Amino acid sequence: MSLILDVDHVGKTFVQGGLLSRREVEAVRDVSFSLDAERPEILSVVGESGSGKSTLAAMVLGRLVPTRGRILFEGGDVAAIRSRAGRRAFMARVQPVLQNPFEAFNPLKRVDRYLFATAANFVVGGGRTRAAIEERVDRALVEVGLTLAEVRGRFPHELSGGQLQRTAIARALIPEPRLLVADEPVSMVDASLRMAIVNLFGALRDRLGLSIIYITHDLATAYYISDRILIMRKGEVVERGAARAVLDNPQHPYSIALKQAVLTPDFG
Amino acid sequence: MPTAVLQTPPAPAAAEPVLVVDRLRAYYRTHAFGLDRDIRAVDDISLTVAPGEVYGIAGESSSGKTTLIKTIVGAIRPPLAVVGGSVRFRFGGEIRDIYALTPAELQTIRWRHLSCILQGSMNVLNPVRQIRHSFQDFAFPHMGLKPAAFWQAVRAHLARLDLDPAVLDSYPHQLSGGMRQRTTIALATVCTPEFIVADEPTTALDVIVQRDVLTMLRDIQRRLGSSFLFVTHDMSVHATVSDRVGIVYAGRLVEEAETPTLFRGALHPYTQHLVASLPRIGDTTRRASLPGRPPSLADPPSGCRFHPRCPLAMDVCREKVPALVEAAPRHRVACFAVSGAPS
């Protein structure tokens, strides 16, 4: 069995304050999980704000170096990537989708600029003509239900939050990655679109064989789409397993509290 | 069911409404390179809100929800312009037409009678000043109290909302997102306004904090007897807090009913889709998302704006605009498939 991602007893400690008042905050504590290369899946990581979900995502993306433990992506240590070329090769395989699309795009720059820059970075070989790049960008946009014609030349404020988030996902799809790390990708979009994006994740998994780490606090969509789930609290994994089994019958008191806090839209 | 705690019986409909919005139209008007463009973000919307009622507004992104409430509270800046219709509030038995007021008169109504909790409103707190300054800047001029009495009122209000008065001495970054949101709610309600407009107040909060914030809002609403206009795209939030819900699609109100009616027996195909698309724990049936995408408000489809995505679309839907008519008592819907096509 080959692993696409192996998170091995990973911890992250942040140090706050300076010389006089030094305080350590353990954001992630001894987290382990792995993703199988043969079986693409959606792994949900759920928990309240401050549970270390985003720190974990940042470590998987190689943005933060773990204090303890190792993260191996396709056998290579993520923290050991130093060179520009190595970083680029890694980012072609692992792409982020961020929480707030309004913050992900510079308001003073046109949105398509990011798409073209990503395409220019990652489209390799002789196909780096303007037309090839545009074709690639358009293909990625079509995957998320947009077209290049709609996005071209627009500034972030001219697009709705949902359109921006779809653009952000399209941008992540341009290098044709293996793993998508989506940090709260649907918390800013409405219900219909939320299902569209979550269904899109399912389709990307099934069609492109993409593994997705889906970080969320929305238990209902985690239940709906994910194969496995990790429930985190204060940096630790308190419960894990097959998503539906865990959420149908949570064991840890925190998981139970989390499930109870979900608003149910049922009337009688 | 824990949700039941937050449910209250719907407010009596008989009382004089606090807010009457009549045939409101507000467009973003741009004139560039000799080209005039209207973005019809609010197009012919009429609704009323009764005293003590929580009126929810739902709809997808870019359907004009935020523009609608901006127009209702009179926060209109170019290129947004009110093209027609009126917004009247009834404060203390006196009817105030928002668009007939001078800026100075509007100023006397804001905060005291009408206040807002906006999307990402934790960002209204100045990051480099202690929270006390935000209270002083926003609320003090409207309260008409001497400083000592003002601070006493603020502390009493915070205590009533189970917030530690020590938050006044904190900087915003020292508080969690949920605490900041609760502080801004305290700020918006400290003058005990009669009407509160809340735009996505819990979006981007996690489930546990969201529940706390909603419980707090509902509690304040009950205690002050205020009316709420509650805007969120999240139908499960509406199920929890709103007495009545109006569904906005592409700048128009397409359906309006009491919340249980809307969830059990929605008539408009768009509302039916919204309700059916909600994921639930324990249910893994596939949720379809609507085909197509939200229409451009600059060039909306002819006739019923939903027709390109509607499973029931008929010829008449492409030509005529369905009026919002009463299909049952307190249940209005704008759909030819429900009301029958005009002859």
Interface residues (C-beta under 8 A of the other chain):
Chain A: G47 E48 S49 G50 Q99 N100 G145 L146 S160 G161 G162 Q163 E184 S187 M188 V189 D190 A191 S192 L193 M195 A196 V198 N199 H217 D218 L219 A220 T221 Y223 Y224 R244 L247 D248 A257 L258 K259 Q260 A261 V262 L263 T264 P265 D266 F267 G268
Chain B: M1 P2 T3 G59 E60 S61 S62 S176 G177 G178 T203 A204 L205 D206 V207 I208 V209 Q210 R211 L214 H233 D234 M235 S236 V237 A239 T240 T259 P260 F263 R264 H273 L274 V275 S277 L278 P279 R280 I281 G282 T284 R286 R287 A288 S289 L290 R293 P294
